[in-house]
Amino acid sequence: MNTGEHADNIYIGALRGLRGTLVLVGIFSAFINLLMLTGPVYMLQIYDRVLSSGSVATLLGLFAIVVVLYAFLGLYEFLRKRLLSRAALRLDSKVGEEAFRTTLRSGGTGPCDAAESSAQPVRDLEMIRGFMSGGAITGLFDLPWTPLFLVLIFLIHPWLGALTLAGAGVVAVAALLNQWLTRASIRQGMSMDGVERSFVEQTRGDAETLHALGMRDRVVARWRGLHDAALAAAQVGSDRSEGFAAFSKSFRLLLQSAILTMGAFLALRQEISPGMIIAASIIAGRALAPVDQVIGQWGAIGRASEAHRRLRDVFDRVPAEKPRVNLPAPAGELQVTGLTKLAPAGAGIDPPRILDRVGFALTAGDGLGVVGNSAAGKSTLARLLVGAWQPDAGQVRLDGATLDQWTPEVLGRHVGYLPQSLQMLPGSVGENIARFDAQAQDADIIAAARIAGVHEMILGLPDGYATHMDRMTRPLSGGQIQRLGLARAIFGAPRLIVLDEPNSNLDASGDDALAQAIRSMRAQGSVVVVMAHRPSAITAVNKILLLHQGRVAKFGDKDEVLKSAPRPVSVVAQ
């Protein structure tokens, strides 16, 4: 039994789980920054002790200490980077699968779900992972130690401390201005980059049509416009950030020279030693180095910040897991009541209804043909019946239980679905039919292929059922892919099978095989729902549902409904 306790945002929870690692990274950062004082302290001892005493033994002793300290510095730097890279991998291992599920969910929540259709959690997680294992984050860990170096310079001489503090203030103001001036352009650039990527993915999937219609040059021009706009938005932020980075670096070098100059002046007045001049200059450079590094990496930090914000928001929208009991396998009693689905609409506009209070009931072994004109709502009904979309009102019940009382994985074993738009995934033919179930039996795969009438066709492929879809020298036809999709839909003898235009690419023999498959599945006790335009798709069903503008116009036995159906319905007119 699943308790269904509401969990926190999985991404935020994973970040919290890294607190121990990040604390350890902070401790190593403390040691690293303290060991960074090795150089200036060694320089101070050389000038003020070794040169004045002329002792070679003191020089060798100090150098031996320096060797040991730098060895520890290298060790701690290695451990810090290793911890950060491992933390990035742990974050990915905890969030990666859910990020991919969210990507899949964003493609199936409903028509044009704007809140999630632009989500790119996998890419955002990759950006966070790169940030955590990159160099920008180390600058952020070193930044809190800047006050320590400033205090040390004040201890050398207040004037040197005041000069360094003033320089640090200038650099800090530059950093804040950099953040303020580049934030909007970074956000805009990432948003436009997402739009461009989506456009590329959509056009790539329809490349043959674009070529046949002579649209390739115009689509390239459209892509160029999106690409240039994204680059321009990103370049605005990049130009500003590069300018601040150049200013910060040159100003830090100028400040070190100014500290040398003031140090020399103070040494002439006998207020500090010559060694303190060099030590103060090195410490000042070290004090401002993290600020300089953060400014130089601000583009990466800004992109990671935006990715973090999007991931947090995306996972905040993931619905809480509902309490569930392990229900028995359904017998195939389907009941639909008041099913309503709204189309997206602008602010202040009442959304039109794709489906309006659709209701019907089927028992095990029934076959239902859903007919109606284009845009009657047939495909929407198909998606709602299998749980791919969620209704805005009404319910779909299987053996009395709403579909969300099963987990999607468990429900999927009892549901078969053949959509209008069909693509086989990279993998073998057998894996596609078995829905990539590693526990699937070969006999069950072959049985599904035989019922769908594709067994002989599959045996004719180069490697039979082991033929990889992405390695075929000769691509399959639309009808062959549709029949493979039918085999996948009926694999495992699901209790509910929904076929959306299953014969749109089939020839006469394919139609016969489809009709025989529907009869076979009905004989096994499955409920088969067929969305149809062509009459041959409903020859093997016993009931008809006539949809008109999203509403049920007729429902009942096939012969009775077809006799009284209005002529505009395409499947009847044929």
Beta strands, then each sheet from edge to edge (+ up, - down):
strand 1: 334-342
strand 2: 353-362
strand 3: 367-371
strand 4: 393-398
strand 5: 401-402
strand 6: 415-418
strand 7: 496-500
strand 8: 527-532
strand 9: 543-548
strand 10: 551-557
sheet 1: 2+ 1- 4+ 5-
sheet 2: 6+ 7+ 8+ 3+ 9+ 10-
end
